Amino acid sequence: MTPERQFELLARGTEEILPEGALLERLRLAARENRPLRVKQGFDPTAPDIHLGHTVGLRKLRQFQDLGHRIVLIVGDYTAMVGDPSGRNKTRPQLEQAEVEANARTYLEQFYRVLDRDPAPPRLPVEVRRNSEWLGKMSFLEVARLCSRYTVARMLERDDFAKRFEAQHPIALHELLYPMMVGYDSLIVKADVELGATEQKFNLLIGRVIQEDYGELPQIAMTLPVLPGLDGKQRMSKSLGNYIGVADPPADMFGKVMSLPDSVLEMFWRLVTDADADELKAIERELGDAGINPMSIKKRLGERLVRMYHGEEAARRARESFEAQFSRREVPRDLAEFGRAAVTAAAKDAGRPKLLEFLLAAGFAESRGAARRLISQGAVSVDGERVGDPEAAQDPGHPFVLRAGRKMKRYVP
């Protein structure tokens, strides 16, 4: 594929590519020299799993890999112990080494849910590096020499630092070191291109400065959109609990997608699915058509994502289960059960238990008062028939399906 065609593909979906025109020139240079580009992205293993927000960068890396370029994944086992201040209004907690190591093992397995672990030519294997390889060996004098290549004044121009400085919020010295550390990573691995979310732009540009100062060809900075979380507003984050994990069970993944606001559907289709340009245009048209229910598009999105990470059969079952439980009000095949012993423990009269006591036994209510309120509000049904009397008795000798709102369990005597 020509450099021009590669550039057209790689630029799609990015926020910025800096300096302007540099990526096309680097692709042309690589073609003339018959060598692959070295494309870097760093991930600090600050949590056990990766989520769909991480896959925005990983999918762009996969495009580079499919074009025959070398992917260099930096597992930031050293920088994770320092803490990335990017986009934060306070100091990030520092992690212990054992926690970072445990997280790193999970990251390395989950990266290959998007990237190709055993590629066939022209794809190249992924180069995985831990930045403790070099950062952990630097002397204090070497750190001081590295820091001499950038000024405090320029560091404080960074948006998040500037805001904290203006608000008189503390900025610890180690936070100023973080951008220098990730910039030094780029020097060591000889990165041609570095990817990162928009909030990483400052770090990516510092990598250019450090490479140039050491006499190397400076990398191209490529920034990508930030994926919103389940609320559609804040960025997807494990710490905020608003994430869809790539290792989430199929039913959980599908259910989380169903909770997304309609306003972010186009962005999710564009950033985290394998939909091609024609399909994305069709999705955009459907979302703009008042006659089409966005729920149908959302279900297809949920099914697509489950298929990508768990396979065709899991995707089909996840959709069928959701529709059975919430759309057609049917009973899922894998419904959880509770038994007579739990009801007996909750009931005042084990021979003639009340429906509210079945709610307690199923774990649908924390107290008798809460169970009464659920029934009075019309939120409770037995085998699909709504029950409105809080004092209603229920025969403990026959099985039935108990529903309270969206919760559902099968009673088995």
ZADOMI-790754 format. One record per residue (C-alpha): residue number from 0; z, y, x. Coordinates in Angstrom, 1 decimal. Layout:
BEGIN
R    i      pz      py      px
R  NUM       Z       Y       X
...
END
This chain:
BEGIN
R    i      pz      py      px
R    0     0.0     0.0     0.0
R    1    -0.9     3.4     1.3
R    2     1.9     5.9     2.4
R    3     0.8     8.2    -0.5
R    4     1.1     5.4    -3.1
R    5     4.5     4.4    -1.6
R    6     5.7     8.0    -1.8
R    7     4.7     8.2    -5.4
R    8     6.6     5.1    -6.3
R    9     9.7     5.9    -4.2
R   10    10.0     9.5    -5.4
R   11    10.1     8.5    -9.0
R   12    13.6     9.0   -10.5
R   13    15.1    10.9    -7.6
R   14    16.9    14.2    -7.8
R   15    15.9    15.7    -4.4
R   16    14.2    14.5    -1.2
R   17    15.0    16.8     1.7
R   18    13.3    18.3     3.6
R   19    10.4    18.7     1.2
R   20     7.4    16.6     2.3
R   21     9.4    14.8     5.0
R   22     9.4    11.4     3.3
R   23     5.6    11.3     3.0
R   24     5.2    12.3     6.7
R   25     7.8     9.6     7.8
R   26     5.9     7.0     5.7
R   27     2.7     8.0     7.4
R   28     4.4     7.9    10.8
R   29     5.7     4.4    10.1
R   30     2.2     3.2     9.1
R   31     0.7     4.6    12.3
R   32     3.4     2.9    14.4
R   33     3.2    -0.3    12.3
R   34     7.0    -0.4    11.8
R   35     9.2    -0.4     8.7
R   36    11.5     2.5     7.9
R   37    15.2     2.0     8.3
R   38    16.7     3.0     4.9
R   39    20.5     3.4     4.8
R   40    23.1     3.6     2.0
R   41    26.8     3.4     2.5
R   42    29.4     1.9     0.1
R   43    33.1     2.3     0.6
R   44    34.8    -0.9    -0.9
R   45    37.5     1.0    -2.8
R   46    37.5    -1.4    -5.8
R   47    36.9    -5.1    -6.2
R   48    33.6    -4.9    -8.1
R   49    30.4    -2.9    -8.3
R   50    29.2    -1.4   -11.6
R   51    25.9    -0.2   -13.0
R   52    26.4     3.2   -11.4
R   53    26.2     1.6    -8.0
R   54    22.9    -0.2    -9.0
R   55    21.1     3.2    -9.3
R   56    21.0     3.3    -5.5
R   57    20.7    -0.4    -5.0
R   58    17.6    -0.5    -7.3
R   59    16.0     2.3    -5.2
R   60    16.8     0.3    -2.1
R   61    15.1    -2.7    -3.6
R   62    11.9    -0.7    -4.1
R   63    12.0     0.1    -0.3
R   64    12.6    -3.6     0.4
R   65     9.7    -4.7    -1.8
R   66     7.5    -2.3     0.2
R   67     8.5    -4.0     3.4
R   68    11.0    -1.6     4.7
R   69    14.4    -2.5     6.3
R   70    17.5    -1.9     4.2
R   71    20.6    -1.1     6.1
R   72    23.8    -1.5     4.0
R   73    26.8     0.2     5.5
R   74    30.1    -1.4     4.2
R   75    32.5     1.4     4.8
R   76    35.5    -0.6     5.7
R   77    36.6     2.1     8.1
R   78    35.7     5.1     6.0
R   79    37.4     3.5     2.9
R   80    40.7     3.8     4.7
R   81    40.1     7.5     5.2
R   82    38.9     8.3     1.7
R   83    35.7    10.1     0.6
R   84    36.5    13.6    -0.8
R   85    33.0    14.0    -2.4
R   86    33.2    15.5    -5.9
R   87    37.0    15.4    -6.0
R   88    39.4    18.2    -6.7
R   89    42.3    16.5    -4.9
R   90    42.8    14.2    -1.9
R   91    41.7    10.7    -2.4
R   92    44.3     8.0    -1.8
R   93    43.9     6.0     1.4
R   94    43.6     2.2     1.2
R   95    45.3    -0.5     3.3
R   96    43.0    -2.7     5.4
R   97    43.8    -5.9     3.6
R   98    42.8    -4.3     0.2
R   99    39.6    -3.0     1.8
R  100    38.7    -6.4     3.2
R  101    39.2    -8.2    -0.1
R  102    37.0    -5.6    -1.9
R  103    34.3    -5.8     0.8
R  104    33.9    -9.6     0.3
R  105    33.2    -9.0    -3.4
R  106    30.8    -6.1    -2.7
R  107    28.7    -8.2    -0.3
R  108    28.3   -10.9    -2.9
R  109    27.4    -8.5    -5.7
R  110    24.9    -6.5    -3.6
R  111    22.5    -9.4    -3.9
R  112    22.4    -9.3    -7.6
R  113    19.9    -6.5    -7.0
R  114    18.7    -6.9    -3.4
R  115    16.8    -9.9    -2.2
R  116    19.1   -12.1     0.0
R  117    16.4   -14.4     1.2
R  118    13.1   -12.4     1.1
R  119     9.7   -13.7     1.7
R  120     7.2   -11.5     3.7
R  121     6.5    -8.6     3.6
R  122    10.1    -8.1     2.5
R  123    12.7    -8.0     5.3
R  124    16.3    -9.3     5.2
R  125    19.0    -6.8     4.5
R  126    20.9    -5.6     7.6
R  127    24.6    -5.4     6.7
R  128    26.8    -3.4     9.0
R  129    30.5    -2.5     8.8
R  130    31.2     0.9    10.2
R  131    34.4    -0.3    11.8
R  132    32.1    -1.8    14.4
R  133    31.7     1.6    16.0
R  134    34.2     4.0    14.4
R  135    37.1     1.6    15.2
R  136    36.2     1.7    18.9
R  137    35.9     5.5    19.4
R  138    38.5     7.2    21.6
R  139    40.2    10.4    20.6
R  140    38.1    12.3    23.1
R  141    34.9    10.8    21.6
R  142    36.0    11.9    18.1
R  143    36.8    15.4    19.4
R  144    33.3    15.6    21.0
R  145    31.7    14.5    17.7
R  146    33.6    17.1    15.7
R  147    32.5    19.9    18.2
R  148    29.0    19.5    16.7
R  149    30.0    21.1    13.4
R  150    32.1    24.1    12.4
R  151    35.0    24.4    10.0
R  152    33.2    27.4     8.4
R  153    30.2    25.2     7.6
R  154    32.4    22.4     6.4
R  155    34.1    24.7     3.9
R  156    30.8    25.7     2.4
R  157    30.8    22.3     0.8
R  158    31.2    22.8    -2.9
R  159    34.2    20.6    -3.5
R  160    36.0    22.0    -0.5
R  161    35.1    25.5    -1.4
R  162    36.6    25.1    -4.9
R  163    39.8    23.6    -3.6
R  164    40.2    26.2    -0.9
R  165    39.6    29.0    -3.5
R  166    42.2    27.4    -5.9
R  167    44.6    27.0    -2.9
R  168    44.7    23.2    -3.4
R  169    45.5    21.4    -0.1
R  170    42.6    20.0     2.0
R  171    43.9    17.5     4.6
R  172    42.3    17.4     8.1
R  173    41.2    13.8     7.7
R  174    39.0    14.8     4.8
R  175    37.0    17.1     7.1
R  176    36.4    14.1     9.3
R  177    34.9    11.9     6.6
R  178    31.5    13.6     6.5
R  179    31.3    13.4    10.3
R  180    32.1     9.7    10.2
R  181    29.3     8.9     7.7
R  182    26.9    11.1     9.6
R  183    27.7     9.2    12.8
R  184    26.9     6.0    10.9
R  185    23.3     7.3    10.5
R  186    23.1     8.0    14.2
R  187    24.3     4.5    15.1
R  188    21.9     2.6    12.8
R  189    19.0     4.9    13.5
R  190    18.4     5.7     9.8
R  191    15.0     7.1     8.8
R  192    16.2     7.7     5.2
R  193    19.6     7.8     3.6
R  194    20.2     7.4    -0.1
R  195    23.2     8.7    -2.1
R  196    24.2    10.2    -5.4
R  197    23.8    14.0    -5.9
R  198    27.4    14.6    -4.9
R  199    26.7    12.9    -1.5
R  200    24.1    15.5    -0.5
R  201    26.4    17.3     1.9
R  202    27.2    14.1     3.7
R  203    23.5    13.1     3.9
R  204    22.6    16.5     5.4
R  205    25.4    16.3     8.0
R  206    23.8    13.0     9.1
R  207    20.6    14.9     9.9
R  208    22.5    17.5    12.0
R  209    24.3    14.8    14.0
R  210    21.2    12.8    14.7
R  211    19.3    15.9    15.8
R  212    22.2    17.0    18.0
R  213    22.1    13.6    19.8
R  214    18.3    13.9    20.3
R  215    17.3    11.5    17.5
R  216    14.7    11.9    14.7
R  217    16.8    13.3    11.7
R  218    16.9    11.2     8.6
R  219    15.4    12.2     5.2
R  220    18.1    12.8     2.5
R  221    17.3    11.2    -0.8
R  222    19.7    12.0    -3.7
R  223    19.8    10.1    -7.0
R  224    21.2    10.9   -10.4
R  225    24.8    10.1   -11.3
R  226    25.1     7.5   -14.1
R  227    27.5     8.5   -16.9
R  228    30.2     6.2   -18.1
R  229    30.8     4.7   -21.5
R  230    31.8     8.1   -22.9
R  231    28.5     9.6   -21.9
R  232    30.1    12.5   -20.1
R  233    32.2    11.6   -17.0
R  234    30.5     9.6   -14.1
R  235    30.8     5.9   -14.4
R  236    33.9     4.9   -12.4
R  237    36.3     2.0   -12.0
R  238    39.2     4.3   -11.7
R  239    38.3     6.0   -15.0
R  240    37.8     2.6   -16.7
R  241    34.5     3.7   -18.2
R  242    32.3     1.3   -16.4
R  243    30.0    -1.7   -17.0
R  244    30.5    -4.1   -14.1
R  245    27.6    -6.2   -12.9
R  246    29.9    -9.2   -12.9
R  247    31.2    -8.5   -16.4
R  248    30.9   -11.6   -18.7
R  249    27.8   -11.4   -20.9
R  250    29.6   -10.7   -24.2
R  251    31.7    -7.9   -22.5
R  252    28.6    -6.4   -20.9
R  253    26.7    -6.4   -24.2
R  254    29.6    -5.0   -26.1
R  255    30.1    -2.2   -23.7
R  256    26.5    -1.2   -23.9
R  257    26.9    -1.1   -27.7
R  258    29.6     1.5   -27.3
R  259    27.3     3.9   -25.4
R  260    26.5     7.2   -27.2
R  261    22.8     7.5   -28.2
R  262    22.4    10.5   -26.0
R  263    22.4     8.5   -22.8
R  264    20.2     5.6   -23.8
R  265    17.0     7.0   -22.2
R  266    18.9     7.6   -18.9
R  267    20.3     4.0   -18.9
R  268    16.9     2.5   -19.6
R  269    15.4     4.7   -16.8
R  270    18.1     4.2   -14.1
R  271    19.5     0.7   -14.5
R  272    16.9    -1.5   -16.1
R  273    13.7    -3.1   -14.8
R  274    11.5    -1.4   -17.4
R  275     8.2    -0.2   -16.1
R  276     6.7     3.3   -16.7
R  277     4.8     2.2   -19.9
R  278     7.9     0.7   -21.4
R  279    10.0     3.8   -20.6
R  280     7.4     6.0   -22.3
R  281     7.6     3.8   -25.4
R  282    11.4     4.0   -25.4
R  283    11.3     7.7   -25.1
R  284     8.9     7.9   -28.1
R  285    11.1     5.6   -30.2
R  286    14.2     7.7   -29.4
R  287    12.4    10.8   -30.6
R  288    11.3     9.1   -33.9
R  289    13.8     9.8   -36.7
R  290    12.6     6.8   -38.5
R  291    13.8     4.4   -35.9
R  292    17.5     3.5   -35.7
R  293    18.8     4.0   -32.1
R  294    21.0     0.9   -32.6
R  295    17.9    -1.3   -32.3
R  296    17.1     0.3   -28.9
R  297    20.7    -0.1   -27.8
R  298    20.7    -3.8   -28.6
R  299    17.5    -4.3   -26.6
R  300    19.2    -2.4   -23.7
R  301    22.2    -4.7   -23.9
R  302    20.1    -7.8   -24.0
R  303    18.0    -6.5   -21.1
R  304    21.0    -5.8   -18.9
R  305    22.7    -9.2   -19.6
R  306    19.3   -10.9   -18.9
R  307    19.1    -9.1   -15.5
R  308    22.5   -10.2   -14.4
R  309    23.2   -13.5   -16.3
R  310    19.9   -14.9   -17.4
R  311    17.8   -15.2   -20.6
R  312    20.0   -17.7   -22.4
R  313    23.2   -15.7   -21.8
R  314    21.4   -12.5   -23.1
R  315    20.3   -14.3   -26.3
R  316    23.8   -15.6   -27.0
R  317    25.5   -12.3   -26.3
R  318    23.2   -10.5   -28.8
R  319    23.6   -13.2   -31.4
R  320    27.3   -13.2   -31.1
R  321    27.5    -9.5   -31.4
R  322    25.3    -9.4   -34.4
R  323    27.1   -12.2   -36.1
R  324    30.5   -10.5   -35.6
R  325    29.6    -6.9   -36.3
R  326    26.2    -6.6   -37.9
R  327    25.8    -9.6   -40.3
R  328    29.6   -10.0   -40.6
R  329    29.2   -13.7   -39.7
R  330    31.6   -15.8   -37.6
R  331    30.7   -16.3   -33.9
R  332    30.6   -19.9   -32.7
R  333    33.0   -19.3   -29.9
R  334    35.7   -17.6   -32.0
R  335    39.3   -17.7   -30.6
R  336    41.8   -19.7   -32.6
R  337    45.5   -19.6   -33.4
R  338    47.6   -22.3   -35.1
R  339    50.5   -23.1   -37.4
R  340    53.1   -22.9   -34.7
R  341    52.5   -19.3   -34.1
R  342    52.6   -18.6   -37.9
R  343    55.9   -20.5   -38.3
R  344    57.4   -18.4   -35.5
R  345    56.4   -15.2   -37.2
R  346    57.2   -16.1   -40.8
R  347    60.5   -15.6   -42.6
R  348    59.5   -18.5   -45.0
R  349    57.4   -21.0   -43.0
R  350    56.5   -22.9   -46.2
R  351    55.0   -19.8   -47.9
R  352    54.0   -17.3   -45.1
R  353    52.6   -13.9   -46.0
R  354    49.2   -12.7   -44.8
R  355    50.9   -10.0   -42.8
R  356    52.7   -12.8   -40.9
R  357    49.4   -14.3   -40.0
R  358    48.3   -10.9   -38.6
R  359    51.5   -11.0   -36.4
R  360    50.7   -14.6   -35.3
R  361    47.1   -13.7   -34.4
R  362    48.3   -10.7   -32.3
R  363    46.4    -8.3   -34.6
R  364    49.6    -6.3   -35.3
R  365    52.7    -5.5   -33.3
R  366    55.1    -5.2   -36.2
R  367    55.4    -6.1   -39.9
R  368    54.9    -2.4   -40.7
R  369    51.7    -2.2   -38.7
R  370    50.4    -5.3   -40.5
R  371    51.2    -3.8   -43.9
R  372    49.3    -0.7   -42.9
R  373    46.2    -2.6   -41.8
R  374    46.1    -4.5   -45.2
R  375    46.7    -1.3   -47.2
R  376    43.9     0.4   -45.4
R  377    41.4    -2.3   -46.4
R  378    40.9    -3.5   -42.8
R  379    41.9    -7.1   -43.4
R  380    39.8   -10.0   -44.8
R  381    40.1   -13.7   -45.2
R  382    36.9   -15.7   -45.0
R  383    35.0   -12.5   -45.6
R  384    37.0   -11.5   -48.7
R  385    39.0    -8.3   -48.3
R  386    42.7    -8.5   -49.1
R  387    44.6    -5.4   -50.3
R  388    48.1    -6.7   -51.1
R  389    50.4    -6.5   -48.1
R  390    52.8    -9.0   -49.8
R  391    50.0   -11.6   -50.5
R  392    50.9   -15.1   -49.5
R  393    48.4   -17.3   -47.6
R  394    48.2   -21.1   -47.7
R  395    49.1   -22.4   -44.2
R  396    47.5   -25.8   -44.9
R  397    43.9   -24.7   -44.9
R  398    41.8   -23.2   -42.1
R  399    40.2   -19.7   -42.5
R  400    38.8   -16.8   -40.5
R  401    41.1   -13.8   -40.3
R  402    39.6   -10.4   -39.6
R  403    41.4    -7.1   -38.9
R  404    39.0    -4.3   -38.2
R  405    36.7    -5.6   -35.4
R  406    39.2    -8.3   -34.3
R  407    38.6   -11.8   -35.6
R  408    40.2   -15.2   -35.1
R  409    40.1   -18.6   -36.7
R  410    43.3   -20.0   -38.1
R  411    43.6   -23.8   -37.6
R  412    46.6   -25.5   -39.2
END
